[in-house]
Amino acid sequence: MAELTAGDAKLVQYLNEAYGTEKRLETSLEAHIAMTAKASYKKRLREHLTETKRHAREVQRRIKQLGGTAETISLPGPDRVEEAAQAVLGGAQKAVALAQGPLHALRGTGEDEKQLKNAKTEYASEAEEIATYTAIATLAEALGDRETQRLARAILREEVRMSTFLEREIPRLAKAVAKAEVPASQRRTSTPAGKTRASRPRAAGKTASRGRASASASAASAKGGAGRTKAKAGSGSTKAKASARRTSAKAAAGRTKKAKARSARA
């Protein structure tokens, strides 16, 4: 087998980490699906199990394309030693995955709490996978390996989508635990009636105060309008009187001229 370059060897290392995680999650998800009661949640877990199995196949294929072997560990010595170590590691990974199911079935005091703890485990696994594939995509970009980068980013999108789903599901499951295991008298409900009644007088007082302020403003506005109207009326009256005086003066001047004219003819 040709020796891997330093860059390819590092990519194979990271891809093997991702591959081991995907294989462990297969068994874990199968156990969680069997324990899940909510139909929509169970459906989403089944969809992600299908995605997880596909991820493992795609990562394994890419490892082989780079010249590596899935689930290998780096040990000095002949190939037989490496193959034996690989078999041991593979068996250990499967044992861990198989042990997770029964252990998860025993967690919690009730069904709701078991499902909540499963969701928290799934969320933590998604966070690990997101970090792993982010590192793979970044390393592949730095090395100019577009194929590995494309694969890592495609898987990363699906892991982020599952993480987002769990982020919304966990609060719902936590509320279900509270409802199932905590007495109603100890749970927070809607706004207490006392607070509602107490708030009404304050609201009424504020409304009345606003009404009085509005009435005062209206009265002030009306007074101001009346004052302006009177001022306009007074101004109009003054102008009319001045015009009448000018007319009267003109008439008097005309009469005087006529009188002088008659006197001169006489």
C-alpha positions as CSV (number, residue, x, y, z in Angstrom):
1,M,0.0,0.0,0.0
2,A,1.4,3.4,-1.0
3,E,2.3,5.7,1.9
4,L,-0.1,8.5,2.5
5,T,1.0,12.1,2.3
6,A,0.9,14.1,5.5
7,G,-2.2,15.9,4.4
8,D,-4.1,12.8,3.3
9,A,-3.1,11.0,6.5
10,K,-4.5,13.8,8.6
11,L,-7.8,13.7,6.6
12,V,-8.0,10.0,7.0
13,Q,-7.6,10.4,10.7
14,Y,-10.4,12.9,11.0
15,L,-12.6,10.9,8.7
16,N,-12.1,7.9,10.8
17,E,-13.2,9.8,13.9
18,A,-16.4,10.8,12.0
19,Y,-16.9,7.2,10.8
20,G,-16.6,5.8,14.3
21,T,-19.1,8.3,15.6
22,E,-21.6,7.5,12.9
23,K,-21.4,3.8,13.6
24,R,-21.9,4.3,17.3
25,L,-24.9,6.5,16.6
26,E,-26.6,3.9,14.5
27,T,-27.2,1.6,17.5
28,S,-28.0,4.5,19.8
29,L,-30.7,5.9,17.5
30,E,-32.2,2.4,17.0
31,A,-32.6,2.1,20.8
32,H,-34.1,5.6,21.1
33,I,-36.6,5.0,18.3
34,A,-37.9,2.0,20.1
35,M,-38.4,4.1,23.3
36,T,-40.0,7.1,21.6
37,A,-43.8,7.5,21.8
38,K,-44.4,10.7,19.9
39,A,-45.0,9.9,16.3
40,S,-43.5,13.0,14.8
41,Y,-40.3,12.6,16.9
42,K,-40.0,9.0,16.1
43,K,-40.4,9.7,12.4
44,R,-37.6,12.3,12.6
45,L,-35.3,9.9,14.4
46,R,-35.9,7.3,11.7
47,E,-35.1,9.8,9.0
48,H,-31.8,10.7,10.8
49,L,-31.0,7.0,11.3
50,T,-31.2,6.6,7.5
51,E,-29.0,9.7,7.1
52,T,-26.5,8.4,9.7
53,K,-26.1,5.1,7.9
54,R,-25.6,6.9,4.6
55,H,-23.0,9.2,6.2
56,A,-21.0,6.2,7.4
57,R,-21.0,4.7,4.0
58,E,-19.9,7.9,2.3
59,V,-17.2,8.6,4.8
60,Q,-15.9,5.0,4.5
61,R,-15.8,5.4,0.7
62,R,-13.9,8.6,0.9
63,I,-11.3,7.1,3.3
64,K,-10.7,4.3,0.8
65,Q,-10.4,6.8,-2.1
66,L,-7.7,8.6,-0.1
67,G,-5.8,5.4,0.4
68,G,-6.8,4.7,4.0
69,T,-8.9,2.1,5.7
70,A,-11.9,2.8,7.8
71,E,-11.6,2.2,11.5
72,T,-7.8,1.9,11.3
73,I,-5.5,3.1,14.1
74,S,-1.9,4.1,13.5
75,L,0.5,1.6,15.0
76,P,4.1,0.9,14.0
77,G,4.9,-2.6,12.8
78,P,3.8,-5.1,10.2
79,D,0.4,-5.0,8.5
80,R,-0.8,-8.0,10.5
81,V,-0.4,-6.0,13.7
82,E,-2.3,-3.1,12.3
83,E,-5.1,-5.4,11.1
84,A,-5.4,-7.0,14.5
85,A,-5.5,-3.6,16.2
86,Q,-8.2,-2.6,13.7
87,A,-10.3,-5.6,14.6
88,V,-10.0,-4.9,18.3
89,L,-10.9,-1.2,17.8
90,G,-13.9,-2.1,15.6
91,G,-15.1,-4.6,18.2
92,A,-14.7,-2.0,21.0
93,Q,-16.7,0.6,19.0
94,K,-19.5,-1.9,18.4
95,A,-19.5,-2.9,22.1
96,V,-19.8,0.7,23.2
97,A,-22.7,1.2,20.7
98,L,-24.5,-1.9,21.8
99,A,-24.2,-1.0,25.4
100,Q,-25.7,2.4,25.0
101,G,-29.2,1.1,24.1
102,P,-29.9,-0.8,27.3
103,L,-28.3,1.9,29.5
104,H,-30.5,4.6,27.9
105,A,-33.5,2.4,28.5
106,L,-32.8,2.5,32.2
107,R,-32.3,6.3,32.5
108,G,-34.9,8.6,34.2
109,T,-37.8,8.0,36.6
110,G,-40.5,8.0,34.0
111,E,-41.1,7.7,30.2
112,D,-41.0,11.5,29.7
113,E,-37.7,11.9,31.4
114,K,-36.2,9.0,29.5
115,Q,-37.1,10.6,26.3
116,L,-35.8,14.0,27.5
117,K,-32.4,12.4,28.4
118,N,-32.3,10.6,25.1
119,A,-32.9,13.9,23.3
120,K,-30.1,15.6,25.3
121,T,-27.7,12.7,24.4
122,E,-28.7,13.1,20.7
123,Y,-28.2,16.8,20.9
124,A,-24.7,16.3,22.4
125,S,-23.8,13.8,19.7
126,E,-24.9,16.3,17.0
127,A,-22.7,19.0,18.5
128,E,-19.8,16.5,18.4
129,E,-20.5,15.7,14.7
130,I,-20.9,19.3,13.8
131,A,-17.5,20.1,15.3
132,T,-16.0,17.1,13.5
133,Y,-17.3,17.8,10.1
134,T,-16.5,21.5,10.4
135,A,-12.9,20.6,11.1
136,I,-12.8,18.1,8.2
137,A,-14.3,20.7,5.8
138,T,-11.8,23.4,6.9
139,L,-8.8,21.0,6.7
140,A,-9.9,19.8,3.3
141,E,-10.2,23.4,2.1
142,A,-6.7,24.2,3.4
143,L,-5.3,21.2,1.5
144,G,-7.2,21.9,-1.7
145,D,-9.2,18.6,-1.4
146,R,-12.5,19.8,-2.9
147,E,-14.1,16.3,-2.8
148,T,-13.6,15.8,0.9
149,Q,-14.7,19.4,1.5
150,R,-17.9,18.9,-0.5
151,L,-18.7,15.7,1.4
152,A,-18.1,17.2,4.8
153,R,-20.2,20.2,4.1
154,A,-23.1,18.1,2.7
155,I,-23.1,16.0,5.9
156,L,-22.7,19.0,8.1
157,R,-25.9,20.6,6.7
158,E,-27.9,17.5,7.7
159,E,-26.3,17.4,11.2
160,V,-27.1,21.1,11.8
161,R,-30.7,20.4,10.6
162,M,-31.1,17.6,13.2
163,S,-29.5,19.7,15.9
164,T,-32.0,22.5,15.2
165,F,-34.9,20.0,15.5
166,L,-33.6,18.7,18.8
167,E,-33.1,22.3,20.1
168,R,-36.9,22.8,19.6
169,E,-37.9,19.4,20.9
170,I,-36.0,19.5,24.2
171,P,-38.1,22.3,25.8
172,R,-41.3,20.4,24.9
173,L,-39.9,17.3,26.5
174,A,-38.9,19.2,29.6
175,K,-42.4,20.6,30.0
176,A,-43.8,17.1,29.6
177,V,-41.6,16.0,32.5
178,A,-42.8,18.9,34.7
179,K,-46.4,18.0,33.9
180,A,-45.9,14.3,34.5
181,E,-43.8,14.4,37.7
182,V,-44.5,17.7,39.5
183,P,-47.8,18.5,41.2
184,A,-49.9,21.1,39.5
185,S,-49.8,23.3,42.6
186,Q,-46.1,23.6,42.3
187,R,-46.1,24.4,38.6
188,R,-46.2,27.9,37.2
189,T,-49.5,28.4,35.3
190,S,-51.0,31.5,33.7
191,T,-51.0,34.9,35.4
192,P,-52.6,34.6,38.8
193,A,-56.1,36.1,39.2
194,G,-55.0,38.4,42.1
195,K,-52.5,40.0,39.9
196,T,-55.1,40.5,37.1
197,R,-57.6,42.1,39.6
198,A,-54.9,44.3,41.1
199,S,-53.8,45.6,37.7
200,R,-57.3,46.6,36.7
201,P,-57.7,49.7,39.1
202,R,-54.3,50.9,38.0
203,A,-55.4,50.6,34.4
204,A,-58.7,52.4,35.1
205,G,-56.8,55.1,37.0
206,K,-54.5,55.6,34.1
207,T,-57.5,55.8,31.7
208,A,-59.3,58.3,33.8
209,S,-56.1,60.4,34.1
210,R,-55.6,60.3,30.4
211,G,-59.3,61.3,30.0
212,R,-58.9,64.3,32.3
213,A,-55.7,65.4,30.5
214,S,-57.4,65.0,27.1
215,A,-60.4,67.1,28.4
216,S,-58.1,69.8,29.7
217,A,-56.3,69.9,26.4
218,S,-59.6,70.2,24.5
219,A,-60.8,73.0,26.8
220,A,-57.5,74.9,26.4
221,S,-57.7,74.4,22.7
222,A,-61.3,75.7,22.6
223,K,-60.4,78.8,24.7
224,G,-57.5,79.5,22.4
225,G,-59.7,79.1,19.4
226,A,-62.3,81.5,20.9
227,G,-59.6,84.0,21.7
228,R,-58.3,83.9,18.2
229,T,-61.8,84.3,16.8
230,K,-62.5,87.4,19.0
231,A,-59.1,88.8,18.0
232,K,-60.0,88.4,14.3
233,A,-63.4,89.9,14.9
234,G,-61.9,92.9,16.7
235,S,-59.4,93.4,14.0
236,G,-62.2,93.3,11.4
237,S,-64.3,95.9,13.3
238,T,-61.4,98.3,13.6
239,K,-60.7,98.1,9.9
240,A,-64.4,98.8,9.1
241,K,-64.5,101.9,11.4
242,A,-61.3,103.3,9.8
243,S,-62.8,102.8,6.3
244,A,-66.0,104.6,7.4
245,R,-64.1,107.5,8.7
246,R,-62.2,107.8,5.5
247,T,-65.4,107.8,3.5
248,S,-67.0,110.4,5.7
249,A,-63.9,112.7,5.4
250,K,-64.0,112.4,1.6
251,A,-67.7,113.3,1.5
252,A,-67.1,116.4,3.7
253,A,-64.3,117.5,1.5
254,G,-66.6,117.2,-1.6
255,R,-69.3,119.3,0.0
256,T,-66.8,122.0,0.9
257,K,-65.6,122.2,-2.7
258,K,-69.1,122.6,-4.0
259,A,-69.9,125.3,-1.5
260,K,-66.8,127.3,-2.6
261,A,-67.8,126.9,-6.2
262,R,-71.3,128.4,-5.7
263,S,-69.9,131.3,-3.6
264,A,-67.5,132.2,-6.4
265,R,-70.2,132.2,-9.1
266,A,-72.3,134.5,-6.9
